[in-house]
Amino acid sequence: METLTYLPFWNKLTKMQQEALTASAREFTYQKGSLLHNGSLDCVGLFLVKQGQLRVFTISEEGKELTLYRLFERDICLLSASCIIRGLQFDVMVSAEEDTKVLHIPTAVYQKLMEESIIVANYTNELMASHFSEVMWLMDQIMNKKLDTRIAAFLMEESDLRGETKLLLTHEQIANHLGSVREVVTRMLKHFQNDGLLKLGRGSIELLDVERLNKLASDSLR
């Protein structure tokens, strides 16, 4: 299965290990909005993104969502199999942000690989450390940066990702990404509109002054 060769450690595996992975991996297609993983008790295995985009997020006790990070083509979703790392459990969700094709690797198969190969184990630890780094960066943003800079940064990142300045986004979606509430986001977006930074439409936001938005977002861009 060609997609498996995306794995950084593929060429370091034995032929038997490669065959075991190939035999167990399954390709799935998820429609936009579908939930792939639902909390720490749902240790479904690893997802290797073949095409599309995944969102890893958490939900507070008050029901507010917060995007931790996103995964794109060739990225690996590890937290959907966090039970493979002893004592490590994350109550996070994984959903498809657009129609997405993934290669699913069962938990037991990957755990056996980790036990057999120090290369796979080290890669897994490095990947987890990378995710931790992203989450810690996010916590710093929430604690130390103003919401206006975070919203501006989110809009700039969305624009870069989609390659256009008219974004089909609702205020609720932005709030869910940033761990805020819709009313606060709406108030801030209207302030941006009054300043001539953007134009609000029904379910859309058109960026008008990208240069000023980018300057406002500078402290919160990755």
Secondary structure as GFF3:
##gff-version 3
##sequence-region A 1 222
A	DSSP	three_ten_helix	2	6	.	.	.	ID=ss1
A	DSSP	three_ten_helix	10	12	.	.	.	ID=ss2
A	DSSP	alpha_helix	15	24	.	.	.	ID=ss3
A	DSSP	beta_strand	26	30	.	.	.	ID=ss4
A	DSSP	beta_strand	35	38	.	.	.	ID=ss5
A	DSSP	beta_strand	46	51	.	.	.	ID=ss6
A	DSSP	beta_strand	54	59	.	.	.	ID=ss7
A	DSSP	beta_strand	65	71	.	.	.	ID=ss8
A	DSSP	beta_strand	76	77	.	.	.	ID=ss9
A	DSSP	three_ten_helix	79	84	.	.	.	ID=ss10
A	DSSP	beta_strand	93	96	.	.	.	ID=ss11
A	DSSP	beta_strand	100	105	.	.	.	ID=ss12
A	DSSP	alpha_helix	107	116	.	.	.	ID=ss13
A	DSSP	alpha_helix	118	144	.	.	.	ID=ss14
A	DSSP	alpha_helix	147	162	.	.	.	ID=ss15
A	DSSP	beta_strand	166	167	.	.	.	ID=ss16
A	DSSP	alpha_helix	171	178	.	.	.	ID=ss17
A	DSSP	alpha_helix	182	194	.	.	.	ID=ss18
A	DSSP	beta_strand	198	201	.	.	.	ID=ss19
A	DSSP	beta_strand	204	207	.	.	.	ID=ss20
A	DSSP	alpha_helix	210	217	.	.	.	ID=ss21
A	DSSP	three_ten_helix	218	220	.	.	.	ID=ss22
###
